[in-house]
Amino acid sequence: MMNYLNENVRDLILNEAFRKWVLTPDFKSERIWRNSQSKDQVSAKEVEEAKNIILDLFSDQYPLQPFEFDQMWQNIDSHTVESTFGREAKRIITTKPLPHSGKQQDFKSTLNPSVLTAFLRVAVVLLFLIGIGYLILNQFQPNMDTERSAIASVKSYQAPPGIKSSITLQDGTKVILNSGSVLTYNDNVDLKRREVYLEGEAFFDVFPNSEKPLTVTAGGVSTTAIGTSFNIKAYEKEDVKVALITGKVAVGIPKIRRDSILLKEKEVLNIPHKNGEISKVTFDEDEVLGWTRKLIVFDNTTFSEAIRVLENWYGVSFEIHNVSKENLNISGKFQDETLKNVMEGLKHTLQIEYNITGEKVTIEFNNQ
Amino acid sequence: MVESKKDKEALDRSKEDRYWELIMEGDKSGLEGMFSLYAYELMAFGLRIKADRELVKDCIQDLFIDLWKYRENTRKVEHVKNYIFKALSNKVKKEIKVRVKRKEIEQFMHTDVLEEQMYHHESKYESTEEEPNPRLKSALNLLPSRQKQVIIHVFFENIPHKQIAEIMGINVQSVYTLTWKAINNLRKLITLLLIFFGLDKF
């Protein structure tokens, strides 16, 4: 088949303009080749043949290759779980024949029959044992492999209450993790993006890599960046806040089918925990980043959020009695203060009595 | 000839129905069988919709993963092959839209980075592929060095023939002859590699 290429086909293949048309068709050259086809200088069949040869060799459009087939099946296989144990064994027997068939024939000519049968008997038993061993190995090998690669690429960090952690991820991204927050990082080489999962609050200074954007998923919100710095706050039962300090990010919220809200510097996106509108406003840097500089900022903060902040910050738990008002908001700044001083401040504004014993704080509202 | 093609189709139909049943029963050998039966055809089909190898491969993988994941919710299917090919077509079209959108976002985020813009700018004009695909690369490595050189100049660096002649110290006619020789050798090598090694080293 290969030798039948005639001169016209050869000339087309060697023609720069023709190749350009095949590999990057654009309108102008398209017309030229169509014309030449109609004038019958070269037959349409020849144009087609030359085109196919070029595409087959130099474009992406060649047939699926066996190694690609294997890779794809491996990917599918590792993403689909079979529940029944017995079926797995059956599958291995049918798809992977045991590799021991070739050798015996070599012995036949040199050994007499009785030795041969004795030998075969041993060989059969051995093969059987090897076969069982092979099956057992196959049974457990795939699981071990996936576990190993998962361990190698997925890392989890947790900042205990009262302690803020500074972390540098494998890719060079710097993260400050607020007290009581959990961060999981996945940089599997096979993935097209760096994946981070966050519960709580963290500040990210993303190491630039335009090939592999970093996505932080937190509280049902995904924030994608290439190389920027931003702060995400995503505590259970609170609004999610994404604040951009430098660069650009795109925020997606799958549950309401918004896939790319773009933020500018110094903008914070507030995604309400309950019903309400998503809002985008400029922010006060102290309020958003204060926690990374030992600064507690309450700016019209709800009482419950303030308590959560203090619990995580100082690693204590609160017990509250006699809450008098329903919607209680707090404002105030505390720079590197002890819990006692913060409580002293709150004592007057909120009209409360408090008591700190070890890691427990009791608050009693003064009811007038 | 026609008869055997019909036979093959009938055989495929009976296989696909069996594999489909196995999948619905939760037996993964059905999924593997179905994948083996149609992966090659699906790849060719997908590439006709969008000449982007990685995109099509991703879509085929997703398709089979979904087939398994949602097997319990799948309604009865009359013609399995049509169903699978239609599903791939939908997936590829959807993925194209997603990537266009993603590219817009990435470009938006890149507007500050001068380097990045220049890169995009350049690639618009040198629009053939920047690098030989893995299959071609492995065959190229087996070519005599002059033939390999001429292919790289002609097909990947898009240098005019006249200039190539100067670079390689030969006349323009020899550039044509050498290119033609190289192309024929490449076609043979690719077939050979496929037969003997399955190209799985690359």
Interface residues (C-beta under 8 A of the other chain):
Chain A: M2 R10 I13 L14 E16 R19 K20 L23 T24 I53 D56 L57 F58 S59 D60 Q61 Y62 P63 L64 Q65 P66 F67 E68 F69 D70 M72 W73 N75 I76 D77 H79 T80 E82 S83 T84 R87 E88 K90 R91 T94 T95 S210 P213 T224 A225 I226 T228 G247 K248 V249 A250 D259 S260 L262
Chain B: G26 D27 K28 S29 L31 E32 F35 S36 A39 Y40 M43 A44 L47 A51 D52 R53 K57 I60 Q61 F64 I65 W68 K69 K101 I105 E106 F108 M109 H110 D112 V113 E116 S127 T128 E129 P132 N133 R135 L136 F155 P160 H161 Y176 T179 W180 I183 N184 L186 R187 K188 I190 L194 G198 L199 D200 K201 F202
